């Protein structure tokens, strides 16, 4: 999990970087290699031992500007006189547009999921039709969001991997509870992926987050981790969960693929308060501009379909490294050093 300020002038004194845990973890309110703390004022993760401003790493490369009068090669083609026009995407859903009967149904799911019995480990016997409805309806909300969500305001809590740990998710919401109301009512959260696999309550975690996304779309931001790709969650427990819960293999098969269809519409990064860049893995050295992220169209079925997506969910920071190198430990994507991170920011 990677967090950092996206403002280059603040890069040296505020640099928070965390590595995604490789096994089920506990509270997930952000455990860091560098030592992190959740600030009481904003609820954001900030670095405790970040280097001072004067030690900020200078960019290893500088961009070469094209002279304004220089002729640009058209690859042998005549200039057609047309200019690129940026088309503003439709606004993301910030309010719940569900019919009242669906609101009540999804709220009942939440009541059951966060009941004491379920929090103590009981698995819910979801009706297949209810599960399919949740996976299908949430796509509309996820589809409305760009790949890089740039307008997440403060205050906000940024959360790491859950991996099927429902009790940890409940602790997150109880921490921000106020006047007897759960945290999701009045507080904003960015979840940075890896909701499934390894833990025994992946179903409950995903259904809870999807229901909350539809009921409180502006308070719940869901990003994609590497375990929200079918080539990963088919091997680490999520697929097996479906076949363990449903005797009818056709039902299990259809629900599993519907869940992954919903995952294909998750965004890969967010910027909070125009200050924090949030992604499950990190940056891609190939593309640094915001427009590169938002040029990617959903759905994305495989992380290898796009280099930016692949690096966003698989890359890892490496202290002491200059530039980038292949991520030999994972066998995919790369390690990036602070110099490339400085350029990106």
C-alpha positions as CSV (number, residue, x, y, z in Angstrom):
1,X,0.0,0.0,0.0
2,X,1.5,3.3,-1.0
3,X,0.6,6.8,0.3
4,X,2.3,10.0,-0.4
5,X,1.8,13.7,-0.9
6,X,1.2,14.6,-4.5
7,X,2.6,18.1,-4.1
8,X,6.3,18.2,-5.0
9,X,7.1,21.1,-2.8
10,X,6.0,19.1,0.3
11,X,7.6,15.9,-0.9
12,X,10.7,16.1,1.2
13,X,9.1,16.6,4.6
14,X,6.0,14.5,4.1
15,X,6.5,11.1,2.6
16,X,4.4,8.2,3.8
17,X,5.0,4.8,2.3
18,X,3.6,1.5,3.4
19,X,4.1,-2.1,2.1
20,X,1.0,-4.2,1.7
21,X,0.9,-7.0,4.3
22,X,1.5,-10.5,2.8
23,X,-0.8,-12.3,5.2
24,X,-4.0,-11.6,7.1
25,X,-3.4,-8.6,9.3
26,X,-5.1,-7.2,12.3
27,X,-6.6,-3.7,12.6
28,X,-5.5,-2.5,9.1
29,X,-5.7,1.1,10.2
30,X,-2.4,1.3,8.4
31,X,0.8,-0.5,9.6
32,X,3.9,1.0,8.1
33,X,7.5,0.2,7.6
34,X,8.4,3.8,8.3
35,X,6.2,4.2,11.3
36,X,2.8,5.7,10.7
37,X,0.2,7.4,12.8
38,X,-3.4,8.3,12.2
39,X,-3.8,12.0,12.6
40,X,-6.7,12.9,14.9
41,X,-7.5,16.1,12.9
42,X,-7.9,14.5,9.5
43,X,-7.9,10.8,10.1
44,X,-5.2,10.4,7.4
45,X,-2.0,8.4,7.6
46,X,1.1,10.5,7.9
47,X,4.7,9.5,8.1
48,X,6.3,9.8,11.5
49,X,9.9,9.5,10.4
50,X,9.8,11.1,7.0
51,X,13.1,12.8,5.8
52,X,13.3,16.5,6.4
53,X,12.5,18.9,3.6
54,X,16.1,19.7,2.9
55,X,16.9,16.0,2.2
56,X,14.3,15.6,-0.5
57,X,15.7,13.6,-3.4
58,X,16.1,15.6,-6.6
59,X,14.6,14.2,-9.8
60,X,17.0,12.0,-11.6
61,X,15.9,13.3,-15.0
62,X,14.5,16.5,-16.4
63,X,12.0,16.9,-19.1
64,X,13.1,18.3,-22.5
65,X,10.7,21.0,-23.7
66,X,9.8,21.1,-27.4
67,X,10.5,24.5,-28.9
68,X,7.3,26.3,-29.8
69,X,8.4,26.8,-33.4
70,X,9.7,23.3,-33.9
71,X,8.0,21.2,-36.6
72,X,6.3,18.1,-35.2
73,X,6.7,15.1,-37.4
74,X,3.3,13.7,-38.5
75,X,4.8,10.3,-39.5
76,X,4.4,11.2,-43.2
77,X,0.8,12.3,-42.9
78,X,-0.6,15.7,-43.6
79,X,-1.8,17.6,-40.6
80,X,-5.6,17.4,-40.7
81,X,-6.0,20.6,-38.6
82,X,-7.9,18.8,-35.9
83,X,-7.0,19.3,-32.3
84,X,-7.4,16.9,-29.4
85,X,-10.4,17.8,-27.3
86,X,-10.7,16.8,-23.7
87,X,-14.1,15.4,-23.0
88,X,-15.2,15.9,-19.4
89,X,-16.4,12.5,-18.0
90,X,-19.9,12.4,-16.4
91,X,-19.9,13.2,-12.7
92,X,-19.5,10.3,-10.3
93,X,-22.4,9.3,-8.2
94,X,-22.3,11.1,-4.9
95,X,-25.9,10.3,-3.7
96,X,-27.8,7.1,-3.4
97,X,-30.3,6.6,-6.2
98,X,-31.7,3.3,-5.2
99,X,-35.4,2.6,-4.9
100,X,-36.7,2.5,-1.4
101,X,-37.2,-1.3,-1.4
102,X,-33.6,-1.8,-2.4
103,X,-32.4,0.6,0.2
104,X,-34.2,-1.4,2.9
105,X,-32.9,-4.7,1.5
106,X,-29.3,-3.5,1.5
107,X,-29.7,-2.1,4.9
108,X,-30.9,-5.4,6.2
109,X,-27.8,-7.0,4.7
110,X,-25.7,-4.6,6.7
111,X,-27.6,-5.2,9.9
112,X,-27.0,-8.9,9.5
113,X,-23.4,-8.6,8.6
114,X,-22.5,-6.4,11.5
115,X,-24.6,-8.4,14.0
116,X,-22.7,-9.8,17.0
117,X,-23.1,-13.4,15.8
118,X,-21.6,-12.7,12.4
119,X,-18.8,-10.6,13.9
120,X,-17.9,-13.6,16.0
121,X,-17.3,-15.6,12.9
122,X,-20.7,-17.0,11.8
123,X,-20.9,-17.2,8.0
124,X,-24.1,-15.8,6.4
125,X,-26.2,-18.0,4.2
126,X,-26.8,-15.4,1.5
127,X,-29.6,-16.0,-0.9
128,X,-28.0,-16.3,-4.3
129,X,-30.5,-13.8,-5.8
130,X,-29.6,-11.2,-3.1
131,X,-25.9,-11.7,-3.7
132,X,-26.3,-11.4,-7.4
133,X,-28.4,-8.2,-7.0
134,X,-25.6,-6.6,-4.9
135,X,-22.9,-7.5,-7.4
136,X,-25.0,-6.2,-10.3
137,X,-26.3,-3.0,-8.8
138,X,-22.9,-1.7,-7.5
139,X,-21.5,-1.7,-11.0
140,X,-23.6,1.4,-11.8
141,X,-21.9,3.3,-9.0
142,X,-18.4,2.0,-9.7
143,X,-18.7,2.7,-13.4
144,X,-19.4,6.4,-12.7
145,X,-16.0,6.9,-11.2
146,X,-12.8,7.5,-13.2
147,X,-9.8,5.3,-12.8
148,X,-8.2,8.1,-10.8
149,X,-10.6,9.7,-8.4
150,X,-9.2,13.2,-7.9
151,X,-11.8,14.9,-5.7
152,X,-11.9,13.1,-2.4
153,X,-11.9,15.8,0.3
154,X,-10.7,15.9,3.9
155,X,-11.4,14.6,6.5
156,X,-10.9,11.1,5.4
157,X,-9.6,7.7,6.8
158,X,-7.4,5.7,4.4
159,X,-7.5,1.9,5.0
160,X,-5.3,-1.0,3.9
161,X,-5.9,-4.6,3.2
162,X,-8.9,-6.4,4.8
163,X,-8.5,-9.9,3.3
164,X,-11.9,-11.2,4.5
165,X,-11.4,-9.9,8.1
166,X,-14.9,-8.7,8.9
167,X,-14.0,-7.9,12.6
168,X,-11.3,-5.5,11.4
169,X,-13.7,-3.7,9.1
170,X,-16.2,-3.3,12.0
171,X,-13.4,-1.9,14.2
172,X,-12.7,0.7,11.5
173,X,-16.3,1.9,11.5
174,X,-16.6,1.8,15.3
175,X,-13.6,4.0,15.7
176,X,-15.4,6.8,13.9
177,X,-18.8,6.1,15.4
178,X,-20.6,9.1,16.8
179,X,-23.8,9.5,18.8
180,X,-24.6,5.9,18.4
181,X,-24.2,6.1,14.6
182,X,-21.6,3.9,12.7
183,X,-18.7,5.7,11.1
184,X,-20.0,5.4,7.6
185,X,-22.9,7.8,8.2
186,X,-20.8,11.0,8.7
187,X,-17.2,10.0,7.9
188,X,-15.4,9.3,4.6
189,X,-13.2,6.3,3.9
190,X,-10.8,5.3,1.1
191,X,-10.3,1.5,1.0
192,X,-7.2,0.5,-1.0
193,X,-8.1,-3.0,-2.1
194,X,-7.5,-6.6,-1.2
195,X,-10.9,-7.2,0.3
196,X,-11.0,-10.9,-0.4
197,X,-8.9,-14.1,0.0
198,X,-7.1,-15.6,3.0
199,X,-9.7,-14.5,5.6
200,X,-12.8,-16.6,6.1
201,X,-15.4,-13.9,5.7
202,X,-14.6,-12.5,2.3
203,X,-18.3,-12.7,1.3
204,X,-19.4,-10.6,4.3
205,X,-16.7,-8.0,3.7
206,X,-17.4,-7.5,0.0
207,X,-21.2,-7.4,0.4
208,X,-20.8,-4.9,3.3
209,X,-18.6,-2.6,1.3
210,X,-20.7,-2.8,-1.9
211,X,-23.9,-2.1,0.1
212,X,-22.3,0.8,1.8
213,X,-21.0,2.1,-1.6
214,X,-24.5,2.2,-2.9
215,X,-26.1,3.7,0.2
216,X,-23.3,6.2,0.9
217,X,-21.4,6.6,-2.4
218,X,-19.6,9.8,-1.4
219,X,-18.4,8.4,2.0
220,X,-17.1,5.1,0.7
221,X,-14.3,5.1,-2.0
222,X,-13.3,1.6,-3.1
223,X,-10.0,1.1,-4.9
224,X,-8.7,-2.1,-6.5
225,X,-6.0,-4.3,-5.2
226,X,-4.3,-7.3,-6.9
227,X,-6.7,-9.7,-5.2
228,X,-9.6,-8.1,-7.0
229,X,-8.4,-9.7,-10.2
230,X,-9.7,-13.2,-11.2
231,X,-6.3,-14.7,-11.9
232,X,-5.3,-14.0,-8.2
233,X,-8.6,-14.6,-6.3
234,X,-9.1,-17.9,-8.1
235,X,-6.1,-19.2,-6.3
236,X,-6.2,-17.7,-2.8
237,X,-9.6,-18.7,-1.5
238,X,-12.3,-16.5,-2.9
239,X,-13.3,-19.0,-5.7
240,X,-13.3,-21.8,-3.2
241,X,-15.6,-19.8,-0.9
242,X,-18.3,-19.9,-3.5
243,X,-18.2,-23.6,-4.0
244,X,-18.1,-24.2,-0.3
245,X,-21.2,-22.1,0.3
246,X,-23.4,-23.2,-2.6
247,X,-23.9,-26.9,-3.5
248,X,-25.2,-26.0,-7.0
249,X,-22.0,-25.5,-9.0
250,X,-23.7,-23.4,-11.6
251,X,-24.9,-21.0,-9.0
252,X,-21.4,-20.8,-7.4
253,X,-19.9,-20.3,-10.9
254,X,-22.3,-17.5,-11.9
255,X,-22.0,-15.6,-8.6
256,X,-18.2,-15.8,-8.6
257,X,-17.9,-14.4,-12.1
258,X,-20.5,-11.7,-11.3
259,X,-18.4,-10.6,-8.3
260,X,-15.3,-10.4,-10.5
261,X,-17.4,-8.4,-13.1
262,X,-18.0,-5.8,-10.3
263,X,-14.3,-5.8,-9.4
264,X,-13.5,-4.9,-13.0
265,X,-15.1,-1.5,-12.5
266,X,-13.1,-0.5,-9.4
267,X,-10.9,2.5,-9.7
268,X,-7.1,2.0,-9.1
269,X,-6.1,5.3,-7.4
270,X,-7.4,8.3,-5.6
271,X,-6.1,11.7,-4.6
272,X,-7.3,12.9,-1.2
273,X,-7.5,16.6,-0.5
274,X,-5.3,17.3,-3.5
275,X,-2.5,16.2,-1.3
276,X,-2.4,12.4,-0.8
277,X,-2.0,9.9,-3.7
278,X,-3.5,6.6,-2.8
279,X,-3.0,3.3,-4.6
280,X,-2.7,-0.3,-3.6
281,X,0.8,-0.8,-5.0
282,X,2.3,2.5,-6.2
283,X,3.3,4.4,-9.2
284,X,4.0,3.4,-12.7
285,X,7.3,4.9,-14.1
286,X,5.9,4.7,-17.6
287,X,3.2,7.3,-17.0
288,X,3.1,10.0,-14.3
289,X,0.4,12.4,-15.3
290,X,-3.2,12.3,-14.0
291,X,-4.5,12.3,-17.5
292,X,-2.8,9.0,-18.2
293,X,-4.7,7.3,-15.4
294,X,-8.0,8.7,-16.6
295,X,-7.4,7.7,-20.2
296,X,-8.0,4.1,-19.1
297,X,-11.5,2.9,-19.7
298,X,-13.4,0.5,-17.5
299,X,-13.8,-2.5,-17.2
300,X,-10.3,-3.9,-16.8
301,X,-10.4,-7.7,-16.6
302,X,-6.7,-8.5,-16.2
303,X,-4.1,-6.3,-14.6
304,X,-1.8,-7.1,-17.5
305,X,-4.2,-5.4,-19.9
306,X,-2.7,-2.0,-19.0
307,X,0.7,-1.2,-17.7
308,X,-0.6,1.6,-15.4
309,X,-3.1,-0.7,-13.8
310,X,-0.6,-3.4,-13.5
311,X,1.9,-1.2,-11.7
312,X,-0.8,0.5,-9.6
313,X,-1.7,-2.9,-7.9
314,X,1.6,-4.8,-8.1
315,X,4.6,-2.4,-7.8
316,X,6.5,-1.9,-4.5
317,X,8.6,0.9,-3.1
318,X,12.3,0.1,-2.3
319,X,14.3,2.4,-0.1
320,X,17.9,2.9,-1.3
321,X,17.0,2.0,-4.9
322,X,17.7,4.5,-7.7
323,X,15.3,4.3,-10.5
324,X,13.4,1.1,-11.0
325,X,14.1,-2.6,-11.4
326,X,12.1,-5.8,-12.0
327,X,10.2,-7.0,-8.9
328,X,11.8,-10.4,-8.7
329,X,10.1,-11.3,-5.4
330,X,6.6,-11.0,-7.0
331,X,7.7,-11.9,-10.5
332,X,5.6,-9.1,-11.9
333,X,5.8,-5.3,-12.2
334,X,8.8,-3.5,-10.5
335,X,10.4,-1.9,-7.5
336,X,10.7,1.9,-7.6
337,X,13.0,4.2,-5.8
338,X,12.5,7.6,-4.2
339,X,14.0,9.4,-7.1
340,X,11.3,8.1,-9.5
341,X,8.7,8.8,-6.8
342,X,9.9,12.4,-6.6
343,X,9.5,12.8,-10.4
344,X,6.0,11.3,-10.2
345,X,4.9,13.6,-7.5
